């Protein structure tokens, strides 16, 4: 659960950072990234998320989003984190990633409600109150893989909304137009 159990905003436009526990590299190949992409797509279709920007890195995710309906933001974020954690843990077991599972289990010692933990409790939500701040966070998100030295050219990194915003080719995840949404 996020540390902000009842987190709400007036307009529900947020910049989220979801980090893996202890910064562990949990997304170890494309199939793990697919779990995140499928879950984000599900949230767009079924949880009333409007996603403006995203990036998925080996140990964290950034999302710029708005929740359309008056749901508790923390509830849908918790559901996303729970679902992805469950599926990632299952995949790690199937893939015999025993060393990583052991590290996750060790990290969960202080968390009595589960054997393994994937995500940190907090997701560091920042309320976005202006179009200028929204564009700034979208740009930061689009170029985050470049900032972390994952690639030398952001066009080489597939798990970012950079492709949605600046390219004409097929994208991995459909997102929403930014426009004047605030």
Secondary structure, DSSP 8 states (H G I E B T S, - for coil): --S-TT---SS-EEEEEEEBGGG-----SHHHHHHHHHHHHHHHHHS-EEEEEEEE-SSEEEEEEEESSS--HHHHHHHHHHHHHHHHHHHHHHTT-HHHHHHHHHHGGG-TT-S---B-S----EE--SHHHHHHHHHHHHTHHHHTTS-SSGGG--SBTHHHHH--S--SS-----SS--
